[in-house]
Amino acid sequence: MYELFYGEYQHTIDPKGRAIVPSKFREGLGEKFILTKGLDGCLFAYSSEEWTSLENKLKSLPFTDKDVRAFIRFFFSGATECEVDKQGRILIPQNLREYAALEKDIYIIGVSSRVEIWKKAAWEAYNSDDNISADKIAEKMALLGI
């Protein structure tokens, strides 16, 4: 079953590195899910089912390609299984908090088949008018037939 994640939620990380996962996202991710280094300086979270699908796709890529090996190392070396506690929180490991420069204030956003966790300032900068032009994106999407 394919879960669709959407929306953005502001949350905080406590001093122990725990963050509440929005209830809408907990339903789709499940009690245990995979958290890993993402692109653009954020973290990616995948349900176990989506992770397995992604893993199978990556396994089918040519191992002899240097870029493929580099991406697979990057993606899998940072991966960890997270378990949601009774308060709806997960512990974000220190290495992943450091990678995404997560401090107290964060955004948790839904992006189709995955959830992303961003440092608040980084998400706001990425999402700013200076960085993203809806018109330019629409032009590129039209070229893709969307």
Protein Blocks (a to p, Z undefined) as FASTA:
>chain_A
ZZddedjddddddfkopacddfklmmmnombdcddddehhiacdddfklmmmmmmmmmmp
cfklmklmmmmmmmmmmgccddddfkopacddfklmmmnopafbccdddehjaccdddfk
lmmmmmpmklpcfklmmmmmmmnoZZ
